[in-house]
Amino acid sequence: MPEPDIHESRLRRLEHLAVALVNEAAAGNSPGLLDPDIDLLLDRLEGLVERLRASRGGP
């Protein structure tokens, strides 16, 4: 049985977290969260994904 890819697992967890946060914001459950805040959140998450990919040493 192959070992699980820890980077892929982290990437999936990050993806699920991002979707949950954006869904909550879009549903209006966070009245203080504005479009610029959502854009900043997405930018930060993209940066985290890039750092995770770079640490893996692959595309």
HTML snippet that shows the backbone in 3Dmol.js (N, CA, C, O; Angstrom):
<script src="https://3Dmol.org/build/3Dmol-min.js"></script>
<div id="view" style="width:600px;height:400px;position:relative"></div>
<script>
const pdb = `
ATOM      1  N   MET A   1       0.847  -1.175   0.000  1.00  0.00           N
ATOM      2  CA  MET A   1       0.000   0.000   0.000  1.00  0.00           C
ATOM      3  C   MET A   1       0.895   1.241   0.000  1.00  0.00           C
ATOM      4  O   MET A   1       1.782   1.361   0.845  1.00  0.00           O
ATOM      5  N   PRO A   2       0.671   2.165  -0.940  1.00  0.00           N
ATOM      6  CA  PRO A   2       1.514   3.361  -1.001  1.00  0.00           C
ATOM      7  C   PRO A   2       1.242   4.281   0.190  1.00  0.00           C
ATOM      8  O   PRO A   2       0.140   4.324   0.737  1.00  0.00           O
ATOM      9  N   GLU A   3       2.284   5.009   0.566  1.00  0.00           N
ATOM     10  CA  GLU A   3       2.132   5.971   1.652  1.00  0.00           C
ATOM     11  C   GLU A   3       1.319   7.165   1.169  1.00  0.00           C
ATOM     12  O   GLU A   3       1.446   7.572   0.014  1.00  0.00           O
ATOM     13  N   PRO A   4       0.480   7.732   2.042  1.00  0.00           N
ATOM     14  CA  PRO A   4      -0.291   8.910   1.633  1.00  0.00           C
ATOM     15  C   PRO A   4       0.630  10.101   1.395  1.00  0.00           C
ATOM     16  O   PRO A   4       1.629  10.277   2.092  1.00  0.00           O
ATOM     17  N   ASP A   5       0.286  10.899   0.420  1.00  0.00           N
ATOM     18  CA  ASP A   5       1.054  12.102   0.099  1.00  0.00           C
ATOM     19  C   ASP A   5       0.634  13.202   1.065  1.00  0.00           C
ATOM     20  O   ASP A   5      -0.465  13.746   0.956  1.00  0.00           O
ATOM     21  N   ILE A   6       1.512  13.528   2.010  1.00  0.00           N
ATOM     22  CA  ILE A   6       1.154  14.494   3.046  1.00  0.00           C
ATOM     23  C   ILE A   6       0.904  15.884   2.462  1.00  0.00           C
ATOM     24  O   ILE A   6       0.052  16.619   2.962  1.00  0.00           O
ATOM     25  N   HIS A   7       1.630  16.247   1.418  1.00  0.00           N
ATOM     26  CA  HIS A   7       1.415  17.554   0.800  1.00  0.00           C
ATOM     27  C   HIS A   7       0.053  17.595   0.118  1.00  0.00           C
ATOM     28  O   HIS A   7      -0.653  18.600   0.202  1.00  0.00           O
ATOM     29  N   GLU A   8      -0.316  16.525  -0.548  1.00  0.00           N
ATOM     30  CA  GLU A   8      -1.628  16.477  -1.209  1.00  0.00           C
ATOM     31  C   GLU A   8      -2.726  16.562  -0.157  1.00  0.00           C
ATOM     32  O   GLU A   8      -3.744  17.222  -0.372  1.00  0.00           O
ATOM     33  N   SER A   9      -2.528  15.907   0.963  1.00  0.00           N
ATOM     34  CA  SER A   9      -3.506  15.953   2.044  1.00  0.00           C
ATOM     35  C   SER A   9      -3.647  17.375   2.584  1.00  0.00           C
ATOM     36  O   SER A   9      -4.758  17.847   2.825  1.00  0.00           O
ATOM     37  N   ARG A  10      -2.525  18.046   2.770  1.00  0.00           N
ATOM     38  CA  ARG A  10      -2.570  19.435   3.258  1.00  0.00           C
ATOM     39  C   ARG A  10      -3.240  20.358   2.242  1.00  0.00           C
ATOM     40  O   ARG A  10      -4.002  21.254   2.604  1.00  0.00           O
ATOM     41  N   LEU A  11      -2.945  20.125   0.981  1.00  0.00           N
ATOM     42  CA  LEU A  11      -3.550  20.936  -0.067  1.00  0.00           C
ATOM     43  C   LEU A  11      -5.063  20.748  -0.085  1.00  0.00           C
ATOM     44  O   LEU A  11      -5.807  21.715  -0.243  1.00  0.00           O
ATOM     45  N   ARG A  12      -5.515  19.523   0.076  1.00  0.00           N
ATOM     46  CA  ARG A  12      -6.962  19.237   0.123  1.00  0.00           C
ATOM     47  C   ARG A  12      -7.608  19.899   1.327  1.00  0.00           C
ATOM     48  O   ARG A  12      -8.695  20.466   1.212  1.00  0.00           O
ATOM     49  N   ARG A  13      -6.949  19.834   2.494  1.00  0.00           N
ATOM     50  CA  ARG A  13      -7.494  20.480   3.693  1.00  0.00           C
ATOM     51  C   ARG A  13      -7.600  21.979   3.483  1.00  0.00           C
ATOM     52  O   ARG A  13      -8.594  22.591   3.874  1.00  0.00           O
ATOM     53  N   LEU A  14      -6.591  22.575   2.875  1.00  0.00           N
ATOM     54  CA  LEU A  14      -6.608  24.002   2.592  1.00  0.00           C
ATOM     55  C   LEU A  14      -7.734  24.357   1.628  1.00  0.00           C
ATOM     56  O   LEU A  14      -8.413  25.372   1.788  1.00  0.00           O
ATOM     57  N   GLU A  15      -7.919  23.505   0.628  1.00  0.00           N
ATOM     58  CA  GLU A  15      -8.998  23.722  -0.336  1.00  0.00           C
ATOM     59  C   GLU A  15     -10.358  23.687   0.358  1.00  0.00           C
ATOM     60  O   GLU A  15     -11.204  24.544   0.106  1.00  0.00           O
ATOM     61  N   HIS A  16     -10.568  22.713   1.218  1.00  0.00           N
ATOM     62  CA  HIS A  16     -11.851  22.603   1.920  1.00  0.00           C
ATOM     63  C   HIS A  16     -12.086  23.791   2.845  1.00  0.00           C
ATOM     64  O   HIS A  16     -13.206  24.291   2.950  1.00  0.00           O
ATOM     65  N   LEU A  17     -11.036  24.235   3.509  1.00  0.00           N
ATOM     66  CA  LEU A  17     -11.144  25.402   4.376  1.00  0.00           C
ATOM     67  C   LEU A  17     -11.514  26.646   3.571  1.00  0.00           C
ATOM     68  O   LEU A  17     -12.382  27.419   3.976  1.00  0.00           O
ATOM     69  N   ALA A  18     -10.855  26.832   2.440  1.00  0.00           N
ATOM     70  CA  ALA A  18     -11.141  27.996   1.597  1.00  0.00           C
ATOM     71  C   ALA A  18     -12.582  27.980   1.119  1.00  0.00           C
ATOM     72  O   ALA A  18     -13.260  29.007   1.156  1.00  0.00           O
ATOM     73  N   VAL A  19     -13.052  26.835   0.674  1.00  0.00           N
ATOM     74  CA  VAL A  19     -14.435  26.735   0.196  1.00  0.00           C
ATOM     75  C   VAL A  19     -15.415  27.034   1.330  1.00  0.00           C
ATOM     76  O   VAL A  19     -16.401  27.741   1.123  1.00  0.00           O
ATOM     77  N   ALA A  20     -15.155  26.506   2.515  1.00  0.00           N
ATOM     78  CA  ALA A  20     -16.035  26.745   3.655  1.00  0.00           C
ATOM     79  C   ALA A  20     -16.085  28.223   4.019  1.00  0.00           C
ATOM     80  O   ALA A  20     -17.160  28.767   4.270  1.00  0.00           O
ATOM     81  N   LEU A  21     -14.921  28.877   4.046  1.00  0.00           N
ATOM     82  CA  LEU A  21     -14.882  30.300   4.387  1.00  0.00           C
ATOM     83  C   LEU A  21     -15.593  31.159   3.351  1.00  0.00           C
ATOM     84  O   LEU A  21     -16.335  32.077   3.701  1.00  0.00           O
ATOM     85  N   VAL A  22     -15.367  30.863   2.087  1.00  0.00           N
ATOM     86  CA  VAL A  22     -16.002  31.643   1.027  1.00  0.00           C
ATOM     87  C   VAL A  22     -17.515  31.395   1.023  1.00  0.00           C
ATOM     88  O   VAL A  22     -18.292  32.328   0.820  1.00  0.00           O
ATOM     89  N   ASN A  23     -17.936  30.153   1.244  1.00  0.00           N
ATOM     90  CA  ASN A  23     -19.370  29.856   1.305  1.00  0.00           C
ATOM     91  C   ASN A  23     -20.045  30.602   2.445  1.00  0.00           C
ATOM     92  O   ASN A  23     -21.137  31.146   2.284  1.00  0.00           O
ATOM     93  N   GLU A  24     -19.396  30.622   3.583  1.00  0.00           N
ATOM     94  CA  GLU A  24     -19.959  31.336   4.729  1.00  0.00           C
ATOM     95  C   GLU A  24     -20.080  32.826   4.433  1.00  0.00           C
ATOM     96  O   GLU A  24     -21.095  33.454   4.737  1.00  0.00           O
ATOM     97  N   ALA A  25     -19.036  33.376   3.839  1.00  0.00           N
ATOM     98  CA  ALA A  25     -19.054  34.802   3.516  1.00  0.00           C
ATOM     99  C   ALA A  25     -20.136  35.101   2.478  1.00  0.00           C
ATOM    100  O   ALA A  25     -20.852  36.096   2.594  1.00  0.00           O
ATOM    101  N   ALA A  26     -20.253  34.247   1.472  1.00  0.00           N
ATOM    102  CA  ALA A  26     -21.234  34.466   0.410  1.00  0.00           C
ATOM    103  C   ALA A  26     -22.658  34.300   0.914  1.00  0.00           C
ATOM    104  O   ALA A  26     -23.577  34.926   0.384  1.00  0.00           O
ATOM    105  N   ALA A  27     -22.852  33.476   1.918  1.00  0.00           N
ATOM    106  CA  ALA A  27     -24.185  33.242   2.467  1.00  0.00           C
ATOM    107  C   ALA A  27     -24.632  34.390   3.372  1.00  0.00           C
ATOM    108  O   ALA A  27     -25.785  34.437   3.800  1.00  0.00           O
ATOM    109  N   GLY A  28     -23.731  35.295   3.654  1.00  0.00           N
ATOM    110  CA  GLY A  28     -24.086  36.446   4.478  1.00  0.00           C
ATOM    111  C   GLY A  28     -24.020  36.156   5.966  1.00  0.00           C
ATOM    112  O   GLY A  28     -24.543  36.935   6.763  1.00  0.00           O
ATOM    113  N   ASN A  29     -23.392  35.059   6.361  1.00  0.00           N
ATOM    114  CA  ASN A  29     -23.278  34.737   7.778  1.00  0.00           C
ATOM    115  C   ASN A  29     -22.220  35.583   8.476  1.00  0.00           C
ATOM    116  O   ASN A  29     -22.118  35.568   9.703  1.00  0.00           O
ATOM    117  N   SER A  30     -21.446  36.308   7.708  1.00  0.00           N
ATOM    118  CA  SER A  30     -20.409  37.176   8.269  1.00  0.00           C
ATOM    119  C   SER A  30     -20.679  38.602   7.812  1.00  0.00           C
ATOM    120  O   SER A  30     -20.090  39.067   6.837  1.00  0.00           O
ATOM    121  N   PRO A  31     -21.571  39.298   8.518  1.00  0.00           N
ATOM    122  CA  PRO A  31     -21.969  40.636   8.054  1.00  0.00           C
ATOM    123  C   PRO A  31     -20.818  41.632   7.973  1.00  0.00           C
ATOM    124  O   PRO A  31     -20.901  42.603   7.221  1.00  0.00           O
ATOM    125  N   GLY A  32     -19.744  41.412   8.734  1.00  0.00           N
ATOM    126  CA  GLY A  32     -18.616  42.332   8.692  1.00  0.00           C
ATOM    127  C   GLY A  32     -17.617  42.011   7.604  1.00  0.00           C
ATOM    128  O   GLY A  32     -16.624  42.721   7.442  1.00  0.00           O
ATOM    129  N   LEU A  33     -17.866  40.939   6.849  1.00  0.00           N
ATOM    130  CA  LEU A  33     -16.935  40.512   5.811  1.00  0.00           C
ATOM    131  C   LEU A  33     -17.360  41.117   4.473  1.00  0.00           C
ATOM    132  O   LEU A  33     -18.416  40.779   3.938  1.00  0.00           O
ATOM    133  N   LEU A  34     -16.547  41.994   3.948  1.00  0.00           N
ATOM    134  CA  LEU A  34     -16.855  42.691   2.699  1.00  0.00           C
ATOM    135  C   LEU A  34     -16.081  42.073   1.543  1.00  0.00           C
ATOM    136  O   LEU A  34     -15.178  41.265   1.759  1.00  0.00           O
ATOM    137  N   ASP A  35     -16.433  42.449   0.321  1.00  0.00           N
ATOM    138  CA  ASP A  35     -15.753  41.916  -0.864  1.00  0.00           C
ATOM    139  C   ASP A  35     -14.231  42.064  -0.802  1.00  0.00           C
ATOM    140  O   ASP A  35     -13.518  41.120  -1.142  1.00  0.00           O
ATOM    141  N   PRO A  36     -13.710  43.228  -0.376  1.00  0.00           N
ATOM    142  CA  PRO A  36     -12.246  43.339  -0.277  1.00  0.00           C
ATOM    143  C   PRO A  36     -11.656  42.331   0.720  1.00  0.00           C
ATOM    144  O   PRO A  36     -10.545  41.837   0.528  1.00  0.00           O
ATOM    145  N   ASP A  37     -12.405  42.036   1.777  1.00  0.00           N
ATOM    146  CA  ASP A  37     -11.932  41.049   2.755  1.00  0.00           C
ATOM    147  C   ASP A  37     -11.878  39.666   2.126  1.00  0.00           C
ATOM    148  O   ASP A  37     -10.935  38.910   2.359  1.00  0.00           O
ATOM    149  N   ILE A  38     -12.882  39.337   1.334  1.00  0.00           N
ATOM    150  CA  ILE A  38     -12.922  38.043   0.653  1.00  0.00           C
ATOM    151  C   ILE A  38     -11.777  37.950  -0.345  1.00  0.00           C
ATOM    152  O   ILE A  38     -11.124  36.912  -0.449  1.00  0.00           O
ATOM    153  N   ASP A  39     -11.532  39.032  -1.077  1.00  0.00           N
ATOM    154  CA  ASP A  39     -10.411  39.047  -2.027  1.00  0.00           C
ATOM    155  C   ASP A  39      -9.082  38.831  -1.302  1.00  0.00           C
ATOM    156  O   ASP A  39      -8.229  38.080  -1.775  1.00  0.00           O
ATOM    157  N   LEU A  40      -8.912  39.485  -0.164  1.00  0.00           N
ATOM    158  CA  LEU A  40      -7.687  39.322   0.623  1.00  0.00           C
ATOM    159  C   LEU A  40      -7.559  37.879   1.110  1.00  0.00           C
ATOM    160  O   LEU A  40      -6.476  37.295   1.066  1.00  0.00           O
ATOM    161  N   LEU A  41      -8.666  37.314   1.572  1.00  0.00           N
ATOM    162  CA  LEU A  41      -8.667  35.920   2.018  1.00  0.00           C
ATOM    163  C   LEU A  41      -8.227  34.998   0.897  1.00  0.00           C
ATOM    164  O   LEU A  41      -7.386  34.125   1.111  1.00  0.00           O
ATOM    165  N   LEU A  42      -8.775  35.173  -0.285  1.00  0.00           N
ATOM    166  CA  LEU A  42      -8.410  34.336  -1.421  1.00  0.00           C
ATOM    167  C   LEU A  42      -6.947  34.519  -1.813  1.00  0.00           C
ATOM    168  O   LEU A  42      -6.261  33.550  -2.136  1.00  0.00           O
ATOM    169  N   ASP A  43      -6.472  35.762  -1.785  1.00  0.00           N
ATOM    170  CA  ASP A  43      -5.056  36.014  -2.086  1.00  0.00           C
ATOM    171  C   ASP A  43      -4.138  35.302  -1.096  1.00  0.00           C
ATOM    172  O   ASP A  43      -3.135  34.705  -1.486  1.00  0.00           O
ATOM    173  N   ARG A  44      -4.489  35.368   0.181  1.00  0.00           N
ATOM    174  CA  ARG A  44      -3.676  34.711   1.205  1.00  0.00           C
ATOM    175  C   ARG A  44      -3.695  33.194   1.021  1.00  0.00           C
ATOM    176  O   ARG A  44      -2.666  32.532   1.159  1.00  0.00           O
ATOM    177  N   LEU A  45      -4.869  32.655   0.710  1.00  0.00           N
ATOM    178  CA  LEU A  45      -4.963  31.214   0.513  1.00  0.00           C
ATOM    179  C   LEU A  45      -4.174  30.770  -0.718  1.00  0.00           C
ATOM    180  O   LEU A  45      -3.534  29.719  -0.700  1.00  0.00           O
ATOM    181  N   GLU A  46      -4.218  31.561  -1.779  1.00  0.00           N
ATOM    182  CA  GLU A  46      -3.417  31.245  -2.968  1.00  0.00           C
ATOM    183  C   GLU A  46      -1.932  31.270  -2.623  1.00  0.00           C
ATOM    184  O   GLU A  46      -1.169  30.425  -3.091  1.00  0.00           O
ATOM    185  N   GLY A  47      -1.525  32.235  -1.805  1.00  0.00           N
ATOM    186  CA  GLY A  47      -0.130  32.302  -1.370  1.00  0.00           C
ATOM    187  C   GLY A  47       0.269  31.080  -0.565  1.00  0.00           C
ATOM    188  O   GLY A  47       1.375  30.562  -0.725  1.00  0.00           O
ATOM    189  N   LEU A  48      -0.623  30.615   0.299  1.00  0.00           N
ATOM    190  CA  LEU A  48      -0.339  29.413   1.076  1.00  0.00           C
ATOM    191  C   LEU A  48      -0.208  28.190   0.178  1.00  0.00           C
ATOM    192  O   LEU A  48       0.658  27.342   0.394  1.00  0.00           O
ATOM    193  N   VAL A  49      -1.064  28.104  -0.819  1.00  0.00           N
ATOM    194  CA  VAL A  49      -0.997  26.981  -1.758  1.00  0.00           C
ATOM    195  C   VAL A  49       0.341  27.004  -2.496  1.00  0.00           C
ATOM    196  O   VAL A  49       0.978  25.963  -2.658  1.00  0.00           O
ATOM    197  N   GLU A  50       0.764  28.173  -2.939  1.00  0.00           N
ATOM    198  CA  GLU A  50       2.040  28.287  -3.648  1.00  0.00           C
ATOM    199  C   GLU A  50       3.207  27.893  -2.751  1.00  0.00           C
ATOM    200  O   GLU A  50       4.134  27.218  -3.199  1.00  0.00           O
ATOM    201  N   ARG A  51       3.169  28.311  -1.484  1.00  0.00           N
ATOM    202  CA  ARG A  51       4.229  27.935  -0.540  1.00  0.00           C
ATOM    203  C   ARG A  51       4.241  26.422  -0.322  1.00  0.00           C
ATOM    204  O   ARG A  51       5.306  25.808  -0.250  1.00  0.00           O
ATOM    205  N   LEU A  52       3.061  25.833  -0.218  1.00  0.00           N
ATOM    206  CA  LEU A  52       2.980  24.396  -0.029  1.00  0.00           C
ATOM    207  C   LEU A  52       3.517  23.661  -1.244  1.00  0.00           C
ATOM    208  O   LEU A  52       4.247  22.680  -1.104  1.00  0.00           O
ATOM    209  N   ARG A  53       3.163  24.126  -2.432  1.00  0.00           N
ATOM    210  CA  ARG A  53       3.683  23.507  -3.660  1.00  0.00           C
ATOM    211  C   ARG A  53       5.193  23.652  -3.748  1.00  0.00           C
ATOM    212  O   ARG A  53       5.887  22.712  -4.136  1.00  0.00           O
ATOM    213  N   ALA A  54       5.705  24.822  -3.389  1.00  0.00           N
ATOM    214  CA  ALA A  54       7.153  25.049  -3.452  1.00  0.00           C
ATOM    215  C   ALA A  54       7.887  24.150  -2.460  1.00  0.00           C
ATOM    216  O   ALA A  54       8.989  23.681  -2.745  1.00  0.00           O
ATOM    217  N   SER A  55       7.293  23.912  -1.318  1.00  0.00           N
ATOM    218  CA  SER A  55       7.941  23.057  -0.322  1.00  0.00           C
ATOM    219  C   SER A  55       7.960  21.609  -0.774  1.00  0.00           C
ATOM    220  O   SER A  55       8.785  20.814  -0.323  1.00  0.00           O
ATOM    221  N   ARG A  56       7.057  21.280  -1.654  1.00  0.00           N
ATOM    222  CA  ARG A  56       6.991  19.924  -2.192  1.00  0.00           C
ATOM    223  C   ARG A  56       8.055  19.714  -3.274  1.00  0.00           C
ATOM    224  O   ARG A  56       8.525  18.599  -3.502  1.00  0.00           O
ATOM    225  N   GLY A  57       8.416  20.805  -3.924  1.00  0.00           N
ATOM    226  CA  GLY A  57       9.426  20.729  -4.965  1.00  0.00           C
ATOM    227  C   GLY A  57       8.860  20.349  -6.324  1.00  0.00           C
ATOM    228  O   GLY A  57       9.592  19.880  -7.197  1.00  0.00           O
ATOM    229  N   GLY A  58       7.572  20.548  -6.503  1.00  0.00           N
ATOM    230  CA  GLY A  58       6.945  20.190  -7.776  1.00  0.00           C
ATOM    231  C   GLY A  58       6.070  21.289  -8.308  1.00  0.00           C
ATOM    232  O   GLY A  58       6.015  22.374  -7.727  1.00  0.00           O
ATOM    233  N   PRO A  59       5.363  21.027  -9.434  1.00  0.00           N
ATOM    234  CA  PRO A  59       4.503  22.047 -10.039  1.00  0.00           C
ATOM    235  C   PRO A  59       3.281  22.353  -9.211  1.00  0.00           C
ATOM    236  O   PRO A  59       2.467  23.192  -9.598  1.00  0.00           O
TER     237      PRO A  59
END
`;
const viewer = $3Dmol.createViewer("view");
viewer.addModel(pdb, "pdb");
viewer.setStyle({}, {cartoon: {color: "spectrum"}});
viewer.zoomTo();
viewer.render();
</script>
